[in-house]
Structures are given as C-alpha cells and as structure tokens.
C-alpha cells in the first residue's frame, strides 16, 4: 500500500461552491459581492475589538504619568547659543 503524498497547496484541500477546486480564485475575482465574512464572524470581531479597547484604556489609566516635555527652567543656556 502506498501513502498519499502530503501537499502544501490549499487549493487541493478546499471544496468550493463552484464545484471545481481550482476555480475558487477565479470565482472570488468574478464575484466580489458574494465573498464576505459571516455576520457571526463580524459580530465576534467587533466584540473582541471593544474588549481590547477597554483593556487598553484601563492599562493607560492605571499606568504611571510622566512629563514628556518638562518646563524649560534649567540653569544652562539653550543649545546653539553662547
């Protein structure tokens, strides 16, 4: 008994709507309006983004505040002047 050769090509693994595996790329190109993520997937991703934004905001608010441009009240003269 011989073993089936492993393939890296996704085109051979996917069964598509048109019936022929090799036509998938062409079908997607010809029908861009039918190629869209499902509503469930879109809702899931929206929820993930909202949760991510809440976590980011909480991290920012709990973090330490630093002064990026402190007041220029140092005793040395500004650069470029003598």
N, C-alpha and C positions, 0 to 999 in steps of 0.2 A: 504494500500500500504506500502510495506517495503522499507526501504532505503538500498542502496548498501553500504556495509562495505568499509570504507576507507582503502587503502593499502599503505604501505610504500615501497613495492617492485617495483623496476624499471622494473624488468623482466616482470611483468604483464602489464605494461603500454606501452611497446615498441613493435611495429610491425617491424619485421626484414626481411632481404632479403630471408632467408631460408623458411619463411612461418610459422614456429613454434617459438613462443616467447622464450621458454625455451632452444632452440638450439643455441641462439646467442653466448653464451660464448664458446661453443664448436666450432662453425663456425669461430669465431675470432681466436681461437687457431689453427685451421686447415688451415686457410688462412691468414697468417700474411701479405702477399704481397698486399692483397686487402683492408686491413684496414689501410687507410692513410687519413690524412686531405685533404680537397679540396684545389686546387690551390688558390682559392679566400681567404680562411682562412689563408693559409700560407703567402700570399702577405699582407694581413691585419696585421698579427702579425709582419712581417718584418718591415712594415711601423711604427707600434707602437713602436718597439724597437729602430728604428732610431730616432724617435721623442723623446723618453725617453733619449737616449744618448745625444742628442743635449741639452735638458733641463738640464741634469746633468752637462754637461760641462759648460754651462752658469752659473749655480749655483756655480760651483767650481771657475770659473774665477772671479765672482763678489764678492766672499767671502773674508774675512779678512785673510791675511797671518800671520802665527805665526811661531816662531822658536821652533822647537821641541827639538833640541839639541843645546842650545846656547853654545858659546865658553866657555871653562872652565878657565875663568880668574878671578875666585873668590879668595878672600884672605884667605879662610880657606883650610887646607890640605885635600887631598883626603881621603875618608873613608878607614879605616883599617890601616892607618899609623899614627904614633905618632909624 
